[in-house]
Amino acid sequence: MKEIDFLPDWYKEGKRRRVQMRRQYAALTLIFLSMLTYNLTSAHRISRASADAARLDGSRIHAETTLHQFNTISEALSEYQKRVNSVEHVDSRIDLAAVIAEISHVIGEHVVLSRVEFNSEALSEDETKSKAGGAAVRAVTTGGTAEKPVVLGDVRFRIVLAGVAGSSADVGNLVLRLEESPYFHQVLPAFSKGKDVQIPAARPTGASGTNTAERVNTFQVFEFEIVCYLSNYEEMDE
């Protein structure tokens, strides 16, 4: 028995079109939902990236500020260090009051100083080596540690003591005490010579000065000059 199809072709064609359209609508819906999900995910990631970038930018600004402050402090510290080096460069590093006190201590009762000189001399390497027999010379501070330049370079202080003493023995005793003092070395008497000093004699009590000749007493003293060096440097064997 043969089947007979009474449905027209246009009906079948319309049904196929409706099925295709439903499939296309479903595909478009899936595509739209996928795009929406992607956009939402992208927006969330972009917001997180923007927040991270903002935090990094804040950290960058803080780091730049810290670096600027560090550079400013470093420049100020360098400037202060230059000033400290300049002060240390011109500092004699000697306790002048202590040296004068030591001079007052070693002077005997029969010695009067008329002149005290402190003269700085540069430490010439060739000169000091020849004098010290091949020994090197370095500056020494009050604390005894070696440091860099004193008074615009490594120098030693030449001290000149001039005055009068009661006798040549007093001059010799002064030279001996200077040699024994740890403050001085290379003590050398430059000269010592006798000199007569006249001092007016005291008048007797109740004597009239109208008819009395002026009387004087003559004393012999010794003028001297002693040269020594302050122990602000020491010799080191090479």
Beta strands, then each sheet from edge to edge (+ up, - down):
strand 1: 111-122
strand 2: 135-139
strand 3: 155-165
strand 4: 184-200
strand 5: 216-230
strand 6: 233-237
sheet 1: 1+ 3- 5+ 4-
sheet 2: 2+ 6-
end
